[in-house]
Amino acid sequence: MRAFTVGRWPLAVCLLLGSCASAPPPKPAPAWTEVPRGVLDAFCARLHDEGISAETTVDVVRTTQPLITPQTISGLAEAAAYVNRFDPFTVSEQANRGATPIAVVVPASGCTWCAVDQNTRRSADTMTIEFSSPFMNPFARNAHGLLARVSLAGESATWYWLPLAQREGRWVVGRPTALAMR
């Protein structure tokens, strides 16, 4: 019986090495038309965990904002414990390519949400949440999500990453993760 070879290597070994070296391409980001309702539901639970009362009014900007910056990408890399070198500017530019403004669904839930426009004048003592458009996490395989910025009067912002995953045809939201932003 004759063995098939490629050079000096048996064909089976060559096929095995070739299959390991070629991973399937990452799934493209879906074309969202609105931020899923579950995002604010998950964020409501996070606010409750941090001691924010359900009666506290929180302004939610009703469209996504351009929050994908080199600084937020660096914070996301740190949260993912990414150790390889990368250019935050280039990575943020790539993430922003498909980041068009979309609507944020503001549901009735366990938190008191108030939908506002970006340019609406807001009280200095009311928290405001802004979301980025969903994008592919460049530091995790086939992982989508969005950034959230929580601030008082645009100051003292706290940043979060909210992972999104598709389960049985529906988008579900993971636990919001605080980002260490400098």
BELSULFEN-V279678 format. One line per field, one symbol per residue. ss: DSSP state (A for helix, B for strand, O for the rest). phi: phi as a letter, one per 20 degrees, with the letter a starting at -180 (. if undefined). burial: I if it has 24 or more other ideal C-beta (glycine too) atoms within 12 Angstrom, else O. Layout:
# BELSULFEN-V279678
ss: ???
phi: ???
burial: ???
This chain:
# BELSULFEN-V279678
ss: OOOOBBOOBBAAAAAAAAAAAOOOOOOOOOOOOBBOAAAAAAAAAAAAAOOOOOOOBBBBBOBOOOOOOAAAAAAAAAAOOOOOOOOAAAAAAAAAOOOOOOBBOOOOOOOBBBBBOOOOOOOOOOBBBBBOOOBBOOOOOOOBBBBBBBBBOOBBBBBBBBBBBBBOOBBBBOOOBBBOOO
phi: .eeeccmeefgffffffffffdefffffffefdbfggffffffgffffgeneffeffcfcffcfdfeecgfffffffffelfdffbdgffffffffgdeefcfdfdefbfceecfcegeffcffddfcdcdeffbfffdbflddrbeccdbdlmdlfddcddfcbeclndeddeffdfdedd
burial: OOOOOOOOOOOOOOOOOOOOOOOOOOOOIOOIOIIIOIIIIIIIOIIOOOOIOOOOOIIIIIIIIOIIIOOIIIIIIOIIOOOOOOOIOOIIOOIIOOIOIIOIIIOOOOIIIOIIOOOOOIOOOIIIIIIIIIIIIIIOOOIIIIIIIIIOOOOOIIIIIIIIIOOOOOIOIIOIIIIOIO
